[in-house]
């Protein structure tokens, strides 16, 4: 599995006032799997799958980043990126 880096995406964590910069597909996948605040949604699942596919080299990291941003927006945790 490959850990491809991408431009930072800033999201809120489950802790009040805490933010996190996600900078790679592996970091995004780990956040989606273990630290995702709130419900598991269709968007969260699509982002998780995209990150795993990017780590396997099946899709571009930019697409995984886009899916991660979409999921973060859906969960109202997106700040910047």
PDB file with one MODEL, atoms N, CA, C and O in Angstrom:
MODEL        1
ATOM      1  N   UNK A   1       0.834  -1.185   0.000  1.00  0.00           N
ATOM      2  CA  UNK A   1       0.000   0.000   0.000  1.00  0.00           C
ATOM      3  C   UNK A   1       0.877   1.246   0.000  1.00  0.00           C
ATOM      4  O   UNK A   1       1.901   1.320   0.680  1.00  0.00           O
ATOM      5  N   UNK A   2       0.445   2.195  -0.770  1.00  0.00           N
ATOM      6  CA  UNK A   2       1.203   3.424  -0.934  1.00  0.00           C
ATOM      7  C   UNK A   2       0.527   4.586  -0.214  1.00  0.00           C
ATOM      8  O   UNK A   2      -0.693   4.735  -0.275  1.00  0.00           O
ATOM      9  N   UNK A   3       1.319   5.401   0.462  1.00  0.00           N
ATOM     10  CA  UNK A   3       0.802   6.574   1.151  1.00  0.00           C
ATOM     11  C   UNK A   3       1.115   7.805   0.313  1.00  0.00           C
ATOM     12  O   UNK A   3       2.188   8.395   0.436  1.00  0.00           O
ATOM     13  N   UNK A   4       0.171   8.187  -0.536  1.00  0.00           N
ATOM     14  CA  UNK A   4       0.358   9.327  -1.426  1.00  0.00           C
ATOM     15  C   UNK A   4      -0.086  10.597  -0.709  1.00  0.00           C
ATOM     16  O   UNK A   4      -1.176  10.652  -0.141  1.00  0.00           O
ATOM     17  N   UNK A   5       0.762  11.605  -0.743  1.00  0.00           N
ATOM     18  CA  UNK A   5       0.452  12.880  -0.087  1.00  0.00           C
ATOM     19  C   UNK A   5      -0.324  13.787  -1.023  1.00  0.00           C
ATOM     20  O   UNK A   5      -0.199  13.700  -2.245  1.00  0.00           O
ATOM     21  N   UNK A   6      -1.136  14.668  -0.424  1.00  0.00           N
ATOM     22  CA  UNK A   6      -1.889  15.657  -1.180  1.00  0.00           C
ATOM     23  C   UNK A   6      -1.957  16.951  -0.369  1.00  0.00           C
ATOM     24  O   UNK A   6      -1.620  16.953   0.815  1.00  0.00           O
ATOM     25  N   UNK A   7      -2.396  18.067  -1.002  1.00  0.00           N
ATOM     26  CA  UNK A   7      -2.511  19.328  -0.251  1.00  0.00           C
ATOM     27  C   UNK A   7      -3.416  19.151   0.967  1.00  0.00           C
ATOM     28  O   UNK A   7      -4.419  18.440   0.910  1.00  0.00           O
ATOM     29  N   UNK A   8      -3.053  19.799   2.052  1.00  0.00           N
ATOM     30  CA  UNK A   8      -3.756  19.639   3.330  1.00  0.00           C
ATOM     31  C   UNK A   8      -5.244  19.963   3.233  1.00  0.00           C
ATOM     32  O   UNK A   8      -5.663  20.902   2.556  1.00  0.00           O
ATOM     33  N   UNK A   9      -6.016  19.150   3.935  1.00  0.00           N
ATOM     34  CA  UNK A   9      -7.448  19.385   4.127  1.00  0.00           C
ATOM     35  C   UNK A   9      -7.641  19.532   5.634  1.00  0.00           C
ATOM     36  O   UNK A   9      -7.292  18.630   6.396  1.00  0.00           O
ATOM     37  N   UNK A  10      -8.192  20.659   6.066  1.00  0.00           N
ATOM     38  CA  UNK A  10      -8.387  20.915   7.487  1.00  0.00           C
ATOM     39  C   UNK A  10      -9.812  20.584   7.880  1.00  0.00           C
ATOM     40  O   UNK A  10     -10.771  21.062   7.274  1.00  0.00           O
ATOM     41  N   UNK A  11      -9.934  19.749   8.915  1.00  0.00           N
ATOM     42  CA  UNK A  11     -11.248  19.320   9.407  1.00  0.00           C
ATOM     43  C   UNK A  11     -11.298  19.449  10.920  1.00  0.00           C
ATOM     44  O   UNK A  11     -10.268  19.474  11.593  1.00  0.00           O
ATOM     45  N   UNK A  12     -12.509  19.529  11.435  1.00  0.00           N
ATOM     46  CA  UNK A  12     -12.706  19.479  12.878  1.00  0.00           C
ATOM     47  C   UNK A  12     -12.657  18.028  13.314  1.00  0.00           C
ATOM     48  O   UNK A  12     -13.058  17.133  12.570  1.00  0.00           O
ATOM     49  N   UNK A  13     -12.165  17.798  14.521  1.00  0.00           N
ATOM     50  CA  UNK A  13     -12.187  16.445  15.074  1.00  0.00           C
ATOM     51  C   UNK A  13     -13.412  16.334  15.979  1.00  0.00           C
ATOM     52  O   UNK A  13     -14.239  17.244  16.017  1.00  0.00           O
ATOM     53  N   UNK A  14     -13.529  15.260  16.685  1.00  0.00           N
ATOM     54  CA  UNK A  14     -14.640  15.079  17.601  1.00  0.00           C
ATOM     55  C   UNK A  14     -14.493  15.853  18.901  1.00  0.00           C
ATOM     56  O   UNK A  14     -15.421  15.898  19.708  1.00  0.00           O
ATOM     57  N   UNK A  15     -13.333  16.461  19.106  1.00  0.00           N
ATOM     58  CA  UNK A  15     -13.079  17.219  20.332  1.00  0.00           C
ATOM     59  C   UNK A  15     -13.359  18.694  20.084  1.00  0.00           C
ATOM     60  O   UNK A  15     -12.901  19.240  19.080  1.00  0.00           O
ATOM     61  N   UNK A  16     -14.096  19.352  20.971  1.00  0.00           N
ATOM     62  CA  UNK A  16     -14.437  20.760  20.773  1.00  0.00           C
ATOM     63  C   UNK A  16     -13.203  21.643  20.557  1.00  0.00           C
ATOM     64  O   UNK A  16     -12.250  21.608  21.336  1.00  0.00           O
ATOM     65  N   UNK A  17     -13.246  22.433  19.481  1.00  0.00           N
ATOM     66  CA  UNK A  17     -12.176  23.368  19.188  1.00  0.00           C
ATOM     67  C   UNK A  17     -10.929  22.769  18.575  1.00  0.00           C
ATOM     68  O   UNK A  17      -9.994  23.506  18.263  1.00  0.00           O
ATOM     69  N   UNK A  18     -10.879  21.463  18.392  1.00  0.00           N
ATOM     70  CA  UNK A  18      -9.690  20.819  17.841  1.00  0.00           C
ATOM     71  C   UNK A  18      -9.850  20.615  16.338  1.00  0.00           C
ATOM     72  O   UNK A  18     -10.888  20.147  15.870  1.00  0.00           O
ATOM     73  N   UNK A  19      -8.816  20.970  15.595  1.00  0.00           N
ATOM     74  CA  UNK A  19      -8.806  20.758  14.149  1.00  0.00           C
ATOM     75  C   UNK A  19      -7.612  19.898  13.782  1.00  0.00           C
ATOM     76  O   UNK A  19      -6.669  19.739  14.557  1.00  0.00           O
ATOM     77  N   UNK A  20      -7.678  19.352  12.581  1.00  0.00           N
ATOM     78  CA  UNK A  20      -6.600  18.474  12.122  1.00  0.00           C
ATOM     79  C   UNK A  20      -6.364  18.703  10.638  1.00  0.00           C
ATOM     80  O   UNK A  20      -7.308  18.864   9.865  1.00  0.00           O
ATOM     81  N   UNK A  21      -5.104  18.716  10.252  1.00  0.00           N
ATOM     82  CA  UNK A  21      -4.737  18.807   8.841  1.00  0.00           C
ATOM     83  C   UNK A  21      -4.453  17.404   8.332  1.00  0.00           C
ATOM     84  O   UNK A  21      -3.559  16.721   8.832  1.00  0.00           O
ATOM     85  N   UNK A  22      -5.208  16.986   7.351  1.00  0.00           N
ATOM     86  CA  UNK A  22      -5.040  15.674   6.727  1.00  0.00           C
ATOM     87  C   UNK A  22      -4.236  15.893   5.448  1.00  0.00           C
ATOM     88  O   UNK A  22      -4.629  16.688   4.595  1.00  0.00           O
ATOM     89  N   UNK A  23      -3.102  15.182   5.314  1.00  0.00           N
ATOM     90  CA  UNK A  23      -2.194  15.453   4.193  1.00  0.00           C
ATOM     91  C   UNK A  23      -1.853  14.252   3.316  1.00  0.00           C
ATOM     92  O   UNK A  23      -0.983  14.351   2.451  1.00  0.00           O
ATOM     93  N   UNK A  24      -2.526  13.117   3.525  1.00  0.00           N
ATOM     94  CA  UNK A  24      -2.242  11.952   2.685  1.00  0.00           C
ATOM     95  C   UNK A  24      -3.446  11.025   2.657  1.00  0.00           C
ATOM     96  O   UNK A  24      -4.351  11.121   3.487  1.00  0.00           O
ATOM     97  N   UNK A  25      -3.434  10.121   1.678  1.00  0.00           N
ATOM     98  CA  UNK A  25      -4.544   9.178   1.582  1.00  0.00           C
ATOM     99  C   UNK A  25      -4.558   8.225   2.776  1.00  0.00           C
ATOM    100  O   UNK A  25      -5.631   7.838   3.238  1.00  0.00           O
ATOM    101  N   UNK A  26      -3.397   7.845   3.277  1.00  0.00           N
ATOM    102  CA  UNK A  26      -3.353   6.944   4.428  1.00  0.00           C
ATOM    103  C   UNK A  26      -3.886   7.639   5.685  1.00  0.00           C
ATOM    104  O   UNK A  26      -4.622   7.041   6.471  1.00  0.00           O
ATOM    105  N   UNK A  27      -3.513   8.882   5.861  1.00  0.00           N
ATOM    106  CA  UNK A  27      -3.993   9.651   7.009  1.00  0.00           C
ATOM    107  C   UNK A  27      -5.512   9.863   6.915  1.00  0.00           C
ATOM    108  O   UNK A  27      -6.224   9.772   7.915  1.00  0.00           O
ATOM    109  N   UNK A  28      -5.990  10.146   5.706  1.00  0.00           N
ATOM    110  CA  UNK A  28      -7.431  10.322   5.500  1.00  0.00           C
ATOM    111  C   UNK A  28      -8.175   9.021   5.786  1.00  0.00           C
ATOM    112  O   UNK A  28      -9.216   9.030   6.442  1.00  0.00           O
ATOM    113  N   UNK A  29      -7.644   7.904   5.295  1.00  0.00           N
ATOM    114  CA  UNK A  29      -8.290   6.609   5.527  1.00  0.00           C
ATOM    115  C   UNK A  29      -8.352   6.289   7.017  1.00  0.00           C
ATOM    116  O   UNK A  29      -9.382   5.831   7.512  1.00  0.00           O
ATOM    117  N   UNK A  30      -7.265   6.525   7.725  1.00  0.00           N
ATOM    118  CA  UNK A  30      -7.239   6.264   9.169  1.00  0.00           C
ATOM    119  C   UNK A  30      -8.245   7.153   9.896  1.00  0.00           C
ATOM    120  O   UNK A  30      -8.947   6.687  10.794  1.00  0.00           O
ATOM    121  N   UNK A  31      -8.321   8.430   9.515  1.00  0.00           N
ATOM    122  CA  UNK A  31      -9.280   9.340  10.129  1.00  0.00           C
ATOM    123  C   UNK A  31     -10.709   8.859   9.868  1.00  0.00           C
ATOM    124  O   UNK A  31     -11.546   8.844  10.771  1.00  0.00           O
ATOM    125  N   UNK A  32     -10.973   8.469   8.627  1.00  0.00           N
ATOM    126  CA  UNK A  32     -12.308   7.986   8.263  1.00  0.00           C
ATOM    127  C   UNK A  32     -12.683   6.712   9.018  1.00  0.00           C
ATOM    128  O   UNK A  32     -13.845   6.521   9.377  1.00  0.00           O
ATOM    129  N   UNK A  33     -11.719   5.857   9.254  1.00  0.00           N
ATOM    130  CA  UNK A  33     -11.982   4.568   9.913  1.00  0.00           C
ATOM    131  C   UNK A  33     -12.053   4.659  11.434  1.00  0.00           C
ATOM    132  O   UNK A  33     -12.864   3.976  12.059  1.00  0.00           O
ATOM    133  N   UNK A  34     -11.207   5.500  12.034  1.00  0.00           N
ATOM    134  CA  UNK A  34     -11.095   5.437  13.492  1.00  0.00           C
ATOM    135  C   UNK A  34     -11.448   6.716  14.241  1.00  0.00           C
ATOM    136  O   UNK A  34     -11.729   6.672  15.438  1.00  0.00           O
ATOM    137  N   UNK A  35     -11.436   7.853  13.550  1.00  0.00           N
ATOM    138  CA  UNK A  35     -11.646   9.116  14.252  1.00  0.00           C
ATOM    139  C   UNK A  35     -12.835   9.919  13.738  1.00  0.00           C
ATOM    140  O   UNK A  35     -13.078  11.028  14.214  1.00  0.00           O
ATOM    141  N   UNK A  36     -13.566   9.388  12.792  1.00  0.00           N
ATOM    142  CA  UNK A  36     -14.650  10.130  12.172  1.00  0.00           C
ATOM    143  C   UNK A  36     -15.694  10.526  13.212  1.00  0.00           C
ATOM    144  O   UNK A  36     -16.281   9.665  13.869  1.00  0.00           O
ATOM    145  N   UNK A  37     -15.924  11.840  13.360  1.00  0.00           N
ATOM    146  CA  UNK A  37     -16.928  12.278  14.339  1.00  0.00           C
ATOM    147  C   UNK A  37     -18.331  12.176  13.736  1.00  0.00           C
ATOM    148  O   UNK A  37     -18.583  12.681  12.642  1.00  0.00           O
ATOM    149  N   UNK A  38     -19.200  11.546  14.432  1.00  0.00           N
ATOM    150  CA  UNK A  38     -20.574  11.455  13.941  1.00  0.00           C
ATOM    151  C   UNK A  38     -20.864  10.149  13.234  1.00  0.00           C
ATOM    152  O   UNK A  38     -20.114   9.177  13.326  1.00  0.00           O
ATOM    153  N   UNK A  39     -21.975  10.164  12.528  1.00  0.00           N
ATOM    154  CA  UNK A  39     -22.494   8.958  11.873  1.00  0.00           C
ATOM    155  C   UNK A  39     -21.672   8.548  10.659  1.00  0.00           C
ATOM    156  O   UNK A  39     -21.053   9.368   9.981  1.00  0.00           O
ATOM    157  N   UNK A  40     -21.695   7.267  10.421  1.00  0.00           N
ATOM    158  CA  UNK A  40     -21.128   6.724   9.188  1.00  0.00           C
ATOM    159  C   UNK A  40     -22.192   6.911   8.113  1.00  0.00           C
ATOM    160  O   UNK A  40     -23.302   6.389   8.220  1.00  0.00           O
ATOM    161  N   UNK A  41     -21.840   7.654   7.091  1.00  0.00           N
ATOM    162  CA  UNK A  41     -22.798   7.957   6.033  1.00  0.00           C
ATOM    163  C   UNK A  41     -22.318   7.382   4.713  1.00  0.00           C
ATOM    164  O   UNK A  41     -21.216   6.840   4.623  1.00  0.00           O
ATOM    165  N   UNK A  42     -23.149   7.502   3.696  1.00  0.00           N
ATOM    166  CA  UNK A  42     -22.777   7.077   2.350  1.00  0.00           C
ATOM    167  C   UNK A  42     -21.525   7.830   1.905  1.00  0.00           C
ATOM    168  O   UNK A  42     -20.613   7.227   1.338  1.00  0.00           O
ATOM    169  N   UNK A  43     -21.469   9.146   2.156  1.00  0.00           N
ATOM    170  CA  UNK A  43     -20.330   9.964   1.754  1.00  0.00           C
ATOM    171  C   UNK A  43     -19.055   9.523   2.461  1.00  0.00           C
ATOM    172  O   UNK A  43     -17.985   9.467   1.855  1.00  0.00           O
ATOM    173  N   UNK A  44     -19.176   9.216   3.728  1.00  0.00           N
ATOM    174  CA  UNK A  44     -18.019   8.758   4.495  1.00  0.00           C
ATOM    175  C   UNK A  44     -17.518   7.433   3.932  1.00  0.00           C
ATOM    176  O   UNK A  44     -16.311   7.228   3.803  1.00  0.00           O
ATOM    177  N   UNK A  45     -18.429   6.543   3.602  1.00  0.00           N
ATOM    178  CA  UNK A  45     -18.059   5.249   3.027  1.00  0.00           C
ATOM    179  C   UNK A  45     -17.394   5.386   1.661  1.00  0.00           C
ATOM    180  O   UNK A  45     -16.425   4.687   1.365  1.00  0.00           O
ATOM    181  N   UNK A  46     -17.915   6.287   0.831  1.00  0.00           N
ATOM    182  CA  UNK A  46     -17.320   6.513  -0.486  1.00  0.00           C
ATOM    183  C   UNK A  46     -15.911   7.094  -0.358  1.00  0.00           C
ATOM    184  O   UNK A  46     -15.010   6.726  -1.111  1.00  0.00           O
ATOM    185  N   UNK A  47     -15.731   7.995   0.595  1.00  0.00           N
ATOM    186  CA  UNK A  47     -14.410   8.578   0.821  1.00  0.00           C
ATOM    187  C   UNK A  47     -13.431   7.525   1.321  1.00  0.00           C
ATOM    188  O   UNK A  47     -12.286   7.473   0.871  1.00  0.00           O
ATOM    189  N   UNK A  48     -13.873   6.695   2.240  1.00  0.00           N
ATOM    190  CA  UNK A  48     -13.023   5.628   2.773  1.00  0.00           C
ATOM    191  C   UNK A  48     -12.592   4.692   1.641  1.00  0.00           C
ATOM    192  O   UNK A  48     -11.420   4.329   1.544  1.00  0.00           O
ATOM    193  N   UNK A  49     -13.537   4.306   0.792  1.00  0.00           N
ATOM    194  CA  UNK A  49     -13.233   3.409  -0.326  1.00  0.00           C
ATOM    195  C   UNK A  49     -12.253   4.065  -1.297  1.00  0.00           C
ATOM    196  O   UNK A  49     -11.328   3.414  -1.784  1.00  0.00           O
ATOM    197  N   UNK A  50     -12.455   5.348  -1.576  1.00  0.00           N
ATOM    198  CA  UNK A  50     -11.561   6.070  -2.487  1.00  0.00           C
ATOM    199  C   UNK A  50     -10.138   6.126  -1.927  1.00  0.00           C
ATOM    200  O   UNK A  50      -9.172   5.964  -2.673  1.00  0.00           O
ATOM    201  N   UNK A  51     -10.008   6.351  -0.637  1.00  0.00           N
ATOM    202  CA  UNK A  51      -8.674   6.385  -0.026  1.00  0.00           C
ATOM    203  C   UNK A  51      -7.993   5.029  -0.121  1.00  0.00           C
ATOM    204  O   UNK A  51      -6.803   4.953  -0.426  1.00  0.00           O
ATOM    205  N   UNK A  52      -8.728   3.971   0.134  1.00  0.00           N
ATOM    206  CA  UNK A  52      -8.150   2.628   0.045  1.00  0.00           C
ATOM    207  C   UNK A  52      -7.738   2.311  -1.392  1.00  0.00           C
ATOM    208  O   UNK A  52      -6.696   1.698  -1.624  1.00  0.00           O
ATOM    209  N   UNK A  53      -8.561   2.732  -2.355  1.00  0.00           N
ATOM    210  CA  UNK A  53      -8.220   2.496  -3.760  1.00  0.00           C
ATOM    211  C   UNK A  53      -6.998   3.314  -4.174  1.00  0.00           C
ATOM    212  O   UNK A  53      -6.177   2.846  -4.962  1.00  0.00           O
ATOM    213  N   UNK A  54      -6.877   4.521  -3.650  1.00  0.00           N
ATOM    214  CA  UNK A  54      -5.701   5.345  -3.958  1.00  0.00           C
ATOM    215  C   UNK A  54      -4.442   4.720  -3.369  1.00  0.00           C
ATOM    216  O   UNK A  54      -3.387   4.750  -4.003  1.00  0.00           O
ATOM    217  N   UNK A  55      -4.533   4.158  -2.174  1.00  0.00           N
ATOM    218  CA  UNK A  55      -3.373   3.497  -1.572  1.00  0.00           C
ATOM    219  C   UNK A  55      -2.952   2.279  -2.374  1.00  0.00           C
ATOM    220  O   UNK A  55      -1.773   1.928  -2.406  1.00  0.00           O
ATOM    221  N   UNK A  56      -3.918   1.632  -3.024  1.00  0.00           N
ATOM    222  CA  UNK A  56      -3.609   0.472  -3.870  1.00  0.00           C
ATOM    223  C   UNK A  56      -3.161   0.884  -5.271  1.00  0.00           C
ATOM    224  O   UNK A  56      -2.774   0.038  -6.077  1.00  0.00           O
ATOM    225  N   UNK A  57      -3.215   2.197  -5.560  1.00  0.00           N
ATOM    226  CA  UNK A  57      -2.794   2.687  -6.867  1.00  0.00           C
ATOM    227  C   UNK A  57      -3.851   2.581  -7.943  1.00  0.00           C
ATOM    228  O   UNK A  57      -3.547   2.737  -9.126  1.00  0.00           O
ATOM    229  N   UNK A  58      -5.098   2.316  -7.553  1.00  0.00           N
ATOM    230  CA  UNK A  58      -6.162   2.146  -8.532  1.00  0.00           C
ATOM    231  C   UNK A  58      -6.820   3.450  -8.964  1.00  0.00           C
ATOM    232  O   UNK A  58      -7.405   3.519 -10.044  1.00  0.00           O
ATOM    233  N   UNK A  59      -6.730   4.481  -8.134  1.00  0.00           N
ATOM    234  CA  UNK A  59      -7.247   5.796  -8.497  1.00  0.00           C
ATOM    235  C   UNK A  59      -6.250   6.859  -8.059  1.00  0.00           C
ATOM    236  O   UNK A  59      -5.356   6.595  -7.254  1.00  0.00           O
ATOM    237  N   UNK A  60      -6.410   8.031  -8.583  1.00  0.00           N
ATOM    238  CA  UNK A  60      -5.530   9.157  -8.276  1.00  0.00           C
ATOM    239  C   UNK A  60      -5.805   9.689  -6.869  1.00  0.00           C
ATOM    240  O   UNK A  60      -6.948   9.689  -6.413  1.00  0.00           O
ATOM    241  N   UNK A  61      -4.761  10.137  -6.192  1.00  0.00           N
ATOM    242  CA  UNK A  61      -4.907  10.689  -4.839  1.00  0.00           C
ATOM    243  C   UNK A  61      -5.786  11.933  -4.822  1.00  0.00           C
ATOM    244  O   UNK A  61      -6.458  12.199  -3.825  1.00  0.00           O
ATOM    245  N   UNK A  62      -5.791  12.697  -5.911  1.00  0.00           N
ATOM    246  CA  UNK A  62      -6.641  13.893  -5.973  1.00  0.00           C
ATOM    247  C   UNK A  62      -8.116  13.530  -5.898  1.00  0.00           C
ATOM    248  O   UNK A  62      -8.905  14.255  -5.293  1.00  0.00           O
ATOM    249  N   UNK A  63      -8.491  12.409  -6.512  1.00  0.00           N
ATOM    250  CA  UNK A  63      -9.884  11.967  -6.436  1.00  0.00           C
ATOM    251  C   UNK A  63     -10.229  11.553  -5.009  1.00  0.00           C
ATOM    252  O   UNK A  63     -11.311  11.869  -4.514  1.00  0.00           O
ATOM    253  N   UNK A  64      -9.319  10.851  -4.350  1.00  0.00           N
ATOM    254  CA  UNK A  64      -9.552  10.457  -2.956  1.00  0.00           C
ATOM    255  C   UNK A  64      -9.676  11.703  -2.075  1.00  0.00           C
ATOM    256  O   UNK A  64     -10.521  11.746  -1.181  1.00  0.00           O
ATOM    257  N   UNK A  65      -8.847  12.707  -2.319  1.00  0.00           N
ATOM    258  CA  UNK A  65      -8.918  13.956  -1.566  1.00  0.00           C
ATOM    259  C   UNK A  65     -10.273  14.632  -1.775  1.00  0.00           C
ATOM    260  O   UNK A  65     -10.888  15.114  -0.824  1.00  0.00           O
ATOM    261  N   UNK A  66     -10.732  14.662  -3.028  1.00  0.00           N
ATOM    262  CA  UNK A  66     -12.030  15.261  -3.336  1.00  0.00           C
ATOM    263  C   UNK A  66     -13.149  14.536  -2.601  1.00  0.00           C
ATOM    264  O   UNK A  66     -14.045  15.178  -2.053  1.00  0.00           O
ATOM    265  N   UNK A  67     -13.109  13.222  -2.583  1.00  0.00           N
ATOM    266  CA  UNK A  67     -14.127  12.433  -1.878  1.00  0.00           C
ATOM    267  C   UNK A  67     -14.071  12.682  -0.374  1.00  0.00           C
ATOM    268  O   UNK A  67     -15.105  12.735   0.292  1.00  0.00           O
ATOM    269  N   UNK A  68     -12.848  12.835   0.159  1.00  0.00           N
ATOM    270  CA  UNK A  68     -12.694  13.136   1.581  1.00  0.00           C
ATOM    271  C   UNK A  68     -13.317  14.494   1.900  1.00  0.00           C
ATOM    272  O   UNK A  68     -14.013  14.636   2.905  1.00  0.00           O
ATOM    273  N   UNK A  69     -13.072  15.483   1.057  1.00  0.00           N
ATOM    274  CA  UNK A  69     -13.654  16.815   1.260  1.00  0.00           C
ATOM    275  C   UNK A  69     -15.176  16.751   1.198  1.00  0.00           C
ATOM    276  O   UNK A  69     -15.853  17.371   2.018  1.00  0.00           O
ATOM    277  N   UNK A  70     -15.719  16.011   0.236  1.00  0.00           N
ATOM    278  CA  UNK A  70     -17.179  15.875   0.127  1.00  0.00           C
ATOM    279  C   UNK A  70     -17.765  15.270   1.402  1.00  0.00           C
ATOM    280  O   UNK A  70     -18.800  15.723   1.891  1.00  0.00           O
ATOM    281  N   UNK A  71     -17.108  14.257   1.928  1.00  0.00           N
ATOM    282  CA  UNK A  71     -17.588  13.621   3.152  1.00  0.00           C
ATOM    283  C   UNK A  71     -17.496  14.578   4.338  1.00  0.00           C
ATOM    284  O   UNK A  71     -18.401  14.638   5.170  1.00  0.00           O
ATOM    285  N   UNK A  72     -16.397  15.325   4.406  1.00  0.00           N
ATOM    286  CA  UNK A  72     -16.225  16.285   5.500  1.00  0.00           C
ATOM    287  C   UNK A  72     -17.289  17.378   5.430  1.00  0.00           C
ATOM    288  O   UNK A  72     -17.827  17.787   6.459  1.00  0.00           O
ATOM    289  N   UNK A  73     -17.589  17.847   4.236  1.00  0.00           N
ATOM    290  CA  UNK A  73     -18.646  18.854   4.081  1.00  0.00           C
ATOM    291  C   UNK A  73     -19.990  18.287   4.498  1.00  0.00           C
ATOM    292  O   UNK A  73     -20.767  18.955   5.180  1.00  0.00           O
ATOM    293  N   UNK A  74     -20.263  17.054   4.089  1.00  0.00           N
ATOM    294  CA  UNK A  74     -21.524  16.409   4.456  1.00  0.00           C
ATOM    295  C   UNK A  74     -21.658  16.277   5.966  1.00  0.00           C
ATOM    296  O   UNK A  74     -22.761  16.392   6.499  1.00  0.00           O
ATOM    297  N   UNK A  75     -20.553  16.039   6.662  1.00  0.00           N
ATOM    298  CA  UNK A  75     -20.559  15.867   8.113  1.00  0.00           C
ATOM    299  C   UNK A  75     -20.403  17.199   8.862  1.00  0.00           C
ATOM    300  O   UNK A  75     -20.371  17.228  10.092  1.00  0.00           O
ATOM    301  N   UNK A  76     -20.308  18.287   8.112  1.00  0.00           N
ATOM    302  CA  UNK A  76     -20.132  19.626   8.697  1.00  0.00           C
ATOM    303  C   UNK A  76     -18.865  19.746   9.546  1.00  0.00           C
ATOM    304  O   UNK A  76     -18.861  20.407  10.584  1.00  0.00           O
ATOM    305  N   UNK A  77     -17.789  19.097   9.087  1.00  0.00           N
ATOM    306  CA  UNK A  77     -16.516  19.210   9.792  1.00  0.00           C
ATOM    307  C   UNK A  77     -15.427  19.835   8.913  1.00  0.00           C
ATOM    308  O   UNK A  77     -14.292  20.011   9.355  1.00  0.00           O
ATOM    309  N   UNK A  78     -15.774  20.165   7.681  1.00  0.00           N
ATOM    310  CA  UNK A  78     -14.799  20.744   6.739  1.00  0.00           C
ATOM    311  C   UNK A  78     -14.493  22.180   7.122  1.00  0.00           C
ATOM    312  O   UNK A  78     -15.402  22.964   7.395  1.00  0.00           O
ATOM    313  N   UNK A  79     -13.212  22.524   7.141  1.00  0.00           N
ATOM    314  CA  UNK A  79     -12.803  23.894   7.422  1.00  0.00           C
ATOM    315  C   UNK A  79     -12.144  24.511   6.191  1.00  0.00           C
ATOM    316  O   UNK A  79     -12.563  25.578   5.742  1.00  0.00           O
ATOM    317  N   UNK A  80     -11.126  23.864   5.642  1.00  0.00           N
ATOM    318  CA  UNK A  80     -10.421  24.432   4.487  1.00  0.00           C
ATOM    319  C   UNK A  80      -9.668  23.338   3.749  1.00  0.00           C
ATOM    320  O   UNK A  80      -9.405  22.258   4.277  1.00  0.00           O
ATOM    321  N   UNK A  81      -9.335  23.662   2.513  1.00  0.00           N
ATOM    322  CA  UNK A  81      -8.524  22.742   1.733  1.00  0.00           C
ATOM    323  C   UNK A  81      -8.787  22.959   0.334  1.00  0.00           C
ATOM    324  O   UNK A  81      -8.205  22.285  -0.515  1.00  0.00           O
TER     325      UNK A  81
ENDMDL
END
